[in-house]
Each structure stands twice: as C-alpha cells, then as structure tokens.
C-alpha cells in the first residue's frame, strides 16, 4: 500500500470527516456519541479548530480521504490552555494499514510545533488497537474510569492516557 498523504483539513473536507466519524458512531465504541452528526455540525467543529494548537489533519489515498486526526480543547478553563485531547478516526475499510498511526504522529507533531504541552486521550478499554497505537506513540496510561459510558446496551470503561510533549 502507498503511504497516505497527510495535510491540514479544509472546510470542503467536512462531509468526509463526518462520514468517517459516523461509521464509528454507528458501529463501534471508539466514540460515545450515539447519534450520527451532520455535515453542518462538522463544518462548525472545523471552524472552531482554526487555532494552530488545535489542528485537524486528513489522510488521503488516491485523492480520497481515508482518515482524520485532531487536537481539541480539553477544557475551557484558562489553566488548561496548553492541554488538548487527541482524536483519530480511520475509514472502516482502511483499518490496520498504519493510517491511524501516521495521522496520530503527524497531529502530535503539529501540536508540539504550536506549543501544546499535554495531550490527553480517552479510549474505551475494549478498543485494544487504539490503546496499542497510543502506547506505541508514547502515551502512558493514567487510569481507568469504570462503567462511565453506556452504548449498545452495555456499560463501558474508559482508559485515560497522556503524553507530555
């Protein structure tokens, strides 16, 4: 497989970003959202990520968007300004090809360049591939929150991980 091209997201990418995210909403516990989001909601989300410390990147293969990664505000309290939450989603037909790792590494580097200090990640404990990828990238487990989410008629645990840049 060719390496994906990774670039900053632009407003025209909102539909593909939403499509990939909605795959996870409907079919996985990678997100605890339970209702698909609209393209308009993703357009507003992209506009809110204009700050260099909150980048959104997309991966493309053959011109098609196959994944995305972002760093988002962790908290609106001022003391948390240099702390962000990482998210990475890959098209369900492209999993296991290293796209998520490439995107995650690139978004972490973009955060580092923008002065981000701490990157936090919340991952459902049954999402073993994402936990492995995060640890490979230098994230460390800082705890598990038990039965804090409910999706697909079952209680779910969430692992908290962090990486200091």
Secondary structure, 3 states (H helix, E strand, C coil): CCCCEEEECCHHHHHHHHHHHHHHHHHCCCCCCCCCCCHHHHHHHHHCCCCHHHCEEEEEECCEEEEEEEEEECCCCHHHCCEEEEEEEECHHHCCCCHHHHHHHHHHHHHHHCCCCEEEEEEECCCHHHHHHHHHCCCEEEEEEEEEEEECCEEEEEEEEEEEC
